[in-house]
């Protein structure tokens, strides 16, 4: 089961997150999502546990618990939905440049 872990302190390492979940069972993978430009934690991550029963116990046991001063949000990860990418804010119009003759 893939588990979403939110509201992580920026000080939490993957080793510390893994340690918190290991109390409930076997961990297949553990990763904290980082900003691609700064390399800092984005405040959430994912833990994968092969045993569904252990994963459900981990969710129940860790949701709302304090880890380094922040109350964790822990639940089953939902599959990513493919959202269409938008143009990025430079949409339509003439942009104020050009726009007709001046005499």
Secondary structure as UniProt FT lines:
FT   STRAND          2..6
FT   TURN            10..11
FT   HELIX           14..22
FT   TURN            23..24
FT   STRAND          29..34
FT   TURN            36..38
FT   STRAND          41..48
FT   HELIX           52..62
FT   TURN            63..64
FT   STRAND          66..67
FT   TURN            68..69
FT   STRAND          70..71
FT   STRAND          73..76
FT   TURN            95..96
//
